[in-house]
Amino acid sequence: MKIVIINYGAGNIQSIMFAIERLGYKAVLSNDPDEIKAADKVIFPGVGEASYAMKMLKESGLDTLIPTLKQPVFGICLGMQLMCNHSEEGDTKGLGIFDVNVVKFSKKVKVPQMGWNVIYNLKSDLFKGIAEKEYMYLVHSFYAPICAETIATTDYELEYSSALENDNFYGTQFHPEKSGDVGEKILDNFLKL
């Protein structure tokens, strides 16, 4: 199986590589459109600021490539947010894969939400064998509201989408690669889709 992690200058790539290796697979880092198109599975990571990350995607032409991919694609954290229509962070137009706009938590709560929180209302093969209310690791100031494509929910000030799915596209707000055995099981489920 050929696994490609999209390399566009947005962090958390090494921890994803290590998690994939622990699961017994090999992944390659690439921003080459042909290599990404030829992959069996594509992981779209992201740590950082939305408008800067989108600028990096545009510079490499990946902003037009990613929405056309036909194989399973997994966006993590900022990767998931960039797959939405729009983000309030830097007033950023997203890739439009998930039909929802990303908004900022209010000033009533500590931002970013950092640390462990539970996921529930699990509705996808991504969560096969995963119990309701498992703890996942999150670090974010912006969130995707509940929508038709929500496949997991987390509560922080209000309920929001901690995972989204649309056809062959999946996204998690949490970091499966930093969420211990359960997170790695979710990553493994994705690689077996």
N, C-alpha and C positions, 0 to 999 in steps of 0.2 A: 504494500500500500504506500502510495506517495502522499506524504503530508507536507504541505507548505504553510509556513507562518509568514504572513505578509510583513515585509520589512520596509517600513516607510518613515522610520525615525521616531516612532512613539514607543516608549519603554515597555517594561515587564516581559521582554522576550526571553531572557535567559531562564527565568523561573518556569515559563511554559515549556521550553525545551527540556529542562530537567524532569518535569512532571511527565512529559510524553515518553522520555527515556525510561523512567521508573515503571511505566506501563508496558515496556517492552517494544516500543516503536522507535523509529527514527524520523526526525523532521528536518526540513531544510528551510533556511531563511531566504526569502527572495522578494524582489520587487519587479522581477521580469514577467511581463504579461503572459508570454507563452508558457513559462514554467508554472505560473499560477493556474492558467486555463487547463493544463495537463494534469494537475493534481487530482487525487481521489478525494482529499479532504483539505479544506482551507481554513486556517485560523487567522482571525483579524483582531490582533491585540490592540490595546491602547491604554496609555497612562499619560496624562498631560492635559493640555488645554485644547478645546474643540476647534477653535478657528485656526490655530497653528497646525493642528493635525490635519485638518481639511486642506490647508494650503499645501502641505507636504504630499497629500494624496493627489491633488490637482497637478502638481509639478511633475509627478511621475505618470499621470494619466490613469491612475488606479481608481479615481472617482467615477470614471465612466465604465471601467472594466468590472468592478466588484458587483454592481447590480445585475450584470448579465451572466454571472456564473451559474452553472447548472448543477454542480456538485454540492454536497453539504458544506455550508460556510458557518463558522462559529465566531461571532463577535464577542469580545470580553471587555467589560467595563466601558471605557471610552469608545472602544470598537463598536459595542452595541449601540451606544448613544449616537454615533455618527451614521448608523444605519437607519436612524429615524428621519422624519421630515425636516426637523429644525431643532436647534438647541439655543436656549437663551444665553449660553456661555459664548460670548463673543459674537452674538447674533449670527449664528452659523447655519447656513443651509446644509442639510444632511443629504444622504444618499437616497432617501425616500423608499427604503425597503420595508420598514415598519411604519404604519400609518398613525404616527403619534408624534407630538412635539415634546422635547425635553425641557423641563423647567427647573428653577432653583428652589431648594427648600426655603421656607420662610425664616425670618430672624428669630422665631420662637424656639428653634432647636439649635444645638451646637452643630456647626458646619465646618469641615466635612463630617458626615456620618463615618466614623472610623472604628473598625473592630468587627465583632461577631454579632450576627443577627440571624433570626430564623427565616426560612422560606416555607411557604405552605400554598395550598390550592394548586398542587402540582398536576399539570395536564399534558404531558408529552412523553414520548419514548426517551427523551433526554434524561428523564427522572426515573427510568425503569429500575426497580429495586431500591429506590431512595424513599425513606420514610418522611411523612409530613413533619414539619418543624425541626428539620436538621439545621444546625448552625453553619453559616457560610461567612467568609471574610469579605468585608466591604470597605471601600474608601471612596466616597463621592459626595459632591455638593449639589449635584443636579440629578434629576430622576425622570423616568418615563412614567406618566400616569397610567392607571389601569385602562386597558383598551381591549378591543376584540382579539388582539394577538398576544395578550398576556397568558403565559403558561406557568408562572410562579409569582407569588406575592410576598412582599415584606412590608412590615409596618414600622415607620419612623416618622412621627408627627402625623402621618396619614398612610393609608395603604397605597403602595405603588408597585409597578412591574419590576420584579427582580429577574424575570426572564421573559423573552419574547420569541415567537416563532411565526414565520410566514413562508410557506412552501419549504424550500431547501435552506432557508436562512434561519439561524438560531442566534440568540444573544443572551448573555447573562450580565447583570449589573455586578454581581459578586465575582470574585476571582476563584475559579475552581482550582487553579494551580497552587493557591495559598490556603485552601480550605481542607487540608488533611485528606484522609482516606475517602471521605464522602465526596469531596470536590473532585478527587482524581477518578472516582467511579463515574461521575457525571461526564468528565472528559473522555473516559473510556467508552461510555455509552454513545457519545457523539462520534467517536472514531469507528464504532461498530454500526452506525446508521447506514 
